[in-house]
């Protein structure tokens, strides 16, 4: 018998762990580990995505252009003597 996490996890949702057999507890633990791993993979994917976005913006030179624009705005805004 093979475990299918996409369908078999529903068997363990309504059952209290106190009432589970040893094999059911092992399966529940495996489900929880897989769920944790999927969550971690999703989190890593989001971090990598934003790292790529920041790297692309930095490499495109947009950061320097924004800095220059902001500095020129501040120079024009400052009171002249």
Secondary structure, 3 states (H helix, E strand, C coil): CCCCCCCHHHHHCCCCHHHCCHHHHHHHHHHHHHHHHHHHHHHHHHHHHHHHHHHHHHHHCHHHHHHHHHHHHHHHHCCCC
